[in-house]
Amino acid sequence: MAAKPKPWEVQEDWYAGLARRVLAEMSAQNVTMYRLSHLSGVQYTLTARYIREGRRMPAFALFRYAQVLGVTVSDLVGDREEPRQQGLEFPED
């Protein structure tokens, strides 16, 4: 019988994607990891684990990072729905 996978093993890609989105926001705003950790109040070593190693990021850290970066948690999590653009159809002559 195979061992039941642990939640962080199943969702490993999700956490890596979250870390990539945080890094993208940091790059866009020229915020270093040290500055992010200092302004958010999350220890640098923990910030490095969450972002560089893609470890599970607790909600408090995610919320604080979003505040420092000036974005919403939904932006970082990636679950924000994009506004639907309705295509215009023009009749052909």
N, C-alpha and C positions, 0 to 999 in steps of 0.2 A: 504494500500500500504506500503510495506516494505521500510525502509530507505535505500538509496544507501550507500554501504560500503565505508569507507574512504580508500585511497590508503595504508596508513600504517597498516590498519587492514587486508587488503588482503595480504600484503607482510610481515606480521609479522614474519613468519617462515624464510623468506629469511634473514632478519636482524639478527635473532638469529643465523642462520648458519654462517653469516659473523662474528659475535662476537666470535663464537666458533673457527673459523679458525684463527682469530687474537690471541686469547688466546693460541691456539696450537703452533703458531709461537713464542709467548712470552715464553711459557714453554720450547720449544726446545732450545731457546737461553738464558734462565735464565734472562729474562728482566722483571722487575717488572712494575706494572702499573704506579707507580710514575716515574720511569726512562723513560718509553715510553712517558708519557705526557711531561716530562721535555725536552727530546731530540727532540720531535716533535713540541713543542711550542703550543700544544693544552692543555687547562686548565685541571687539574686533575679531577675536578668535571664533565666536559663534557666527558672526556675519560672514567670515571667510568660509566656514563650513557650509552654511546655507547656500551661498552664492557660487563659490568655486567648486565645491564637491557635490552640489545638488542635493544636499541633505534635506530632510523634512523641516520645513520652516513653520514655526508656530504662528498662530494668528496675531499675537501681539507684535511680533517682529515684522510681519507682513504689513500690518496697519501702520506701524511707525515708519517703515521704509516708504510707504505710499505718501505719508504726510511730508516727509523730508523731500521727496521727489516731486511733490505737487501734483500727483495723479491719484486716481481712485484705486481701491483694492481690485475692483473689476478690471481695470486696465492691466494690472500686473498679473492677475489670475488668468486673464484671457477669455473671460466669459461674457464680455460686453458684446451685445448684439450690434452689428453694423447696421446703420440705417439702410433700408432697402431703397434702391434707386429704381424708379420705374422707367422702363425703356420707352422711348417715344417712337412710335411707328409712323413713318411718313409714307403716303401712297406714292407709288412709282408712276411716273408719267408715261 
